[in-house]
Amino acid sequence: MNRTAAPAVRITGYGVLSAAGIGGKALYEAVRSGELPLGDDAAGVLAGQPAPPVRLLPVPDFNPREHLGRKGLSVLSRTSTLGMTASELALDALPEPVGESERADTGVVLGSSTGSAQAFSEFFRDTYELERPYLVSPALFPGLLLNHCASQVAMRHSFTGLNASLAGGHVSALSALRYARNALTTGRASRLLTGAVEELSAQSAWAWYRSGDLPEGASVGEGSAVFVLEGGTGSSVHLAELAACKVSFSPLGEGPLAVSAALARCIGDALSASGCTPTDIGVVSCGSSSRPGWAAVESRGRGRALAGYDPDVLRVQEVLGESHSASGALQLAALLGYWEADAPSGEPRTSGSCGLITSVGHDGSVAAAVVRRPVPSA
């Protein structure tokens, strides 16, 4: 079959915060070894509230002041500080800083679940508990909005380009990548900070526990990963290319086999759009949703789409815990860390020129992205 690749979008920098710490290499090392470094024991995210009987995996020793300074942090939610810090790390990773003349064409696209569960829970609780509920602090209200993190990143750096926030559950990150890729290839922006964020709090941890979607022994985590995406040809310096990203859906009433089939079609569409074949895929970074049985649904769809070809598989969630809307972004960060790491022999990995990221949501949503490694310079 002749395949014609769609225009690729370059990934020129990225920043990531996870239970493994800071950076893609630390994330990949944790996924490779199956172990997390010692760090925060979650007392900070619980804020004195009781914890549900599940393992909590926060970003260890997270101190946003080290990256964002002190000014204005008191009114920011953990969602916002995680996303803003990941954005700072991504911008710091660029070969050159964003120039003043480029800020009008630079925007922000972030995926999230609901924004900050802790922020709106505490805000609305105050309206019931305060003697005069209308005296709740108005400074806290903007933090309740879904787009607060993306807007804070844009205002901090005077980015006046496209600004969007997407809520799509487990596929939020890949939905954001798809949205950003379309915007870049159609000329609506020249550079976009794109990724996703999910905070861990007592409220979100209890919500996961009460939902019944966590199997025995599961963990709940948090994190954020943000990637600098650039369209056009531009500089040859880049980490990878986002060759294609597709999102689809299958009604849960049609059963898990239908969801697997929808994922297989989604992967097939992404491969076709990228000009890749299953044998080009050297590694898969899978979502492996925490809901019992959904890892098998994802595996079945992936196996069907790859026609029996068996690349390396990175199982990110098994190490980082249920990170919900940030999971796809953390999967991409782990894949980039995998490519940055050397094989045990010391030689760079050469198998497969592309990587695949897959995601399946509890609602039947599915997503797949194909990422291409840059061609080594002579």
Secondary structure, 3 states (H helix, E strand, C coil): CCCCCCCCEEEEEEEEEECCEECHHHHHHHHHHCCCCCCCCCHHHHCCCCCCCCEEECCCCCCCHHHHCCCCHHHCCHHHHHHHHHHHHHHHCCCCCCCHHHHHHEEEEEEECCCCHHHHHHHHHHHHHCCCHHHCCHHHHHHHCCCHHHHHHHHHHCCCCCEEEEECHHHHHHHHHHHHHHHHHCCCCCEEEEEEEECCCHHHHHHHHHHCCCCCCCEEECEEEEEEEECCCCCCCCCEEEEEEEEEECCHHHCHHHHHHHHHHHHHHHHHHHCCCHHHEEEEEECCCCCCCHHHHHHHHHHHHCCCCCCEEEECHHHHCECHHHHHHHHHHHHHHHHHCCCCCCCCCCCCCEEEEEEECCCCEEEEEEEECCCCCC
